[in-house]
Amino acid sequence: MRFAIILLAAVLLLSPAAAQTGGTPISTTTLSLGTATPGGGFPLYGNAFAEVMNAADPQITIASRNTKGSNENIPLLEKGELDLALVAGEPAYEAFAGIGRAKVSLKILTAIYSNPGMFVVRADSPYKTIADLAGQPVAFGAKGSGLPILARYVLDGLGLRQDEDFKAVYLDRAGDGPAMVEDGRVAALWGAGIGWPGFAAVASSASGARFIAPSAEEIARIRAKHSFLKPLTVPAGSYPKQTEPIASLGSWSFVLTREDLPDDVAYRLAKMLHGAEAVFCKKLAQACETTAANTVAAAPKPELIHPGVMKYFREIGVVK
């Protein structure tokens, strides 16, 4: 009997589902991935990420889940209620730096894509510059998402206040914004990224779209105050009838992990993702930026990348 108990304990300790870190049971077979509200870029990316990763290794299942976005994903990761989550660059920056809250100990699994921020208006709109939109109703994104935070930094760099100088609208669902532009409830929709669903919807609408981004002089002013924002470009053809590249600025979004995600799990995920980079790129245009090299370049500090991921990066020569 005593031997049987010892044997059972050994089996349980060796079972992946019984592995523990800091006393918290973890699963190495099913991992939860927090995204954002339906209709936005994060659910689109997160669902594709899960599909590609699940196909790469059938022994690991990544289950994507809609949330309220970055500002909910961070505390859910901290509490261990999510294993992985998509987090926009600005909320990640504030969380890592301890701006307005205690610093987090979360880790970066991968950079996902860059987020050049800009406004979209109807093609027949009279608005041509950011200053033209002052005093107008503007949808700044879903409540809890990172988009309003990016907008706040951009506008602050221009001496504008998001809630005072605009009639700010915050959406319950990211997917509600394009229809509000189309029917005139808002003058503009703020968004970010290449292939962002909200921009694609407005650009594909009957009225068409025009994009408003900071001018070169405005980009310099914004970066003088908020240097963590980087110059980024939306290539021509990223959206219907967009014939010229659009210069703007923004940051990189990430897949973050909970603090105690085991090193071997993070290593395995990094290896799976790196091996599937070409497949992921073919599946989703935004995912073409999801590479090991971009993760190293985009991370604010190397030590913020998960140790298991860094072990794999050293093996493939991405870092020394």
Disulfide bonds with the S-S distance in Angstrom:
Cys281-Cys288 1.94
